[in-house]
């Protein structure tokens, strides 16, 4: 994996070292704590959707593409960190957010300087779209999984070997999944009313533990039930590959947590090791579960691998436990857009109305995400659409552009310029193709449902 410091000629380590010494003196998170936070920030619903992504790309092309995307995504994360160091030292700031890094990067170019605020606003816009997109996915994930557990409850047993078809049998159809979303809406609104995330820390710890245990059981079932002989397409259909891209980049879009984690480290000079180790583990999990899940369930794989688990109480409990983990994680994902949007509005009202306006805006944002989820209640397509529309910009398109802006006039090599152009172009093509195919599939499925 390449470091942007290798791409720049003439930049010695002294500036970075001085910066590390300056920001490394405060108390902060340890190496292990930062590693755990990085893993938490990258392992969620996207991981469970990767078996379907591998199906869309093919049994061989899928894992290879995931590896390539992982390498590029981690490189872009490192580029963002290096640019942040360079710019924060230049403007004498202790740390920078993603948006601030783009803003100060644009100020390096004379004709962009007057428009630099738009760089920050654009990044914040895509952060809002991405995080609210995650929240939409959580609504669909919870409704699909809880609906399946309820519908299979009468036939659920303690014998996990009765169902030889390797998927949950639906015996008692219940109401539409969109009504489940409306049922979850009040609970989500109350959850985001939590005044400080520290109050959710105990529940968050429990959620992380049950999600980890659920993943172990999902791995165990998938490995033990791989169908032999394996007769699956090595390469998927070309028209499905954009859907693979959207799902994969959705899963790899952890770039939003990189700078906050690095800024809070006690010894930030060790962050590159945390990044490579953590994202190496994440990439291994993505490739292995995506491949094993597809080999186990084949063409029947659902938008989330949990939807294919058998209807015995062990694996129904796995679904419910993972749903609990995702429910708590909703508050963490919601925190980012809330912190960007709400303070500026609350600042415009009198002090006596601040709390009421804050809570009202939180409720409106949750209702908005629920409404979007109700409009597109297709888990796999929502994941792919969110990944294609916003994650591609944050994870692939912006970081290479930021490196060019940051080191403009400081000896950026032609090879680095070419590399940055290629990465941004890959992100742009993925954005266009993935968005088009996802929207087309959404329209097609809605048309089919109307005909039924």
RAGIPE-V120304 format. One record per residue. RES is the residue in one letter. SS is DSSP state (H for helix, E for strand, C for the rest). Layout:
res = <RES RES>
ss = <SS SS>
//
This chain:
res = <X X X X X X X X X X X X X X X X X X X X X X X X X X X X X X X X X X X X X X X X X X X X X X X X X X X X X X X X X X X X X X X X X X X X X X X X X X X X X X X X X X X X X X X X X X X X X X X X X X X X X X X X X X X X X X X X X X X X X X X X X X X X X X X X X X X X X X X X X X X X X X X X X X X X X X X X X X X X X X X X X X X X X X X X X X X X X X X X X X X X X X X X X X X X X X X X X X X X X X X X X X X X X X X X X X X X X X X X X X X X X X X X X X X X X X X X X X X X X X X X X X X X X X X X X X X X X X X X X X X X X X X X X X X X X X X X X X X X X X X X X X X X X X X X X X X X X X X X X X X X X X X X X X X X X X X X X X X X X X X X X X X X X X X X X X X X X X X X X X X X X X X X X X X X X X X X X X X X X X X X X X X X X X X X X X X X X X X X X X X X X X X X X X X X X X X X X X X X X X X X X X X X X X X X X X X X X X X X X X X X X X X X X X X X X X X X X X X X X X X X X X X X X X X X X X X X>
ss = <C C C H H H H E C C C C C H H H H H H H H H H C C C C C E C H H H H H H H H H H H H C C H H H H C H H H H H H H H C C C H H H H H H H H H H H H H H H H H H H H H H H H H H H H H H C C C C C C C H H H H H H H H H C C C H H H H H H H H H H H H H H H H H H H H H H H H H H H H H H H H H H H H H H H H H H C H H H C E C C C C C C C C C C C C C C C C C C C H H H H H H H H H H H H H H H H C C C C H H H H H H H H H H H H H H H H H H H H H H H H H H H H C C C C C C C C C C C C C H H H H H H H H H H H H H H H C C H H H H H H H H H C E C C H H H H H H H H H H H H H H H H H H H H H H H H H H H H H H H H H C C C C H H H H C C C E H H H H H H H H H H H H H H H H H H H H H H H H H H H H H H H H H H C C C C H H H H H H H H H H H H H H H H H H H H H H H H H C C C H H H H H H H H H H H H H H H H H H H H H H H H H H H H C C C C C E C H H H H H H H H H H H H H H H H H H H H H H H H H H H H H H H H H H H H H H C>
//
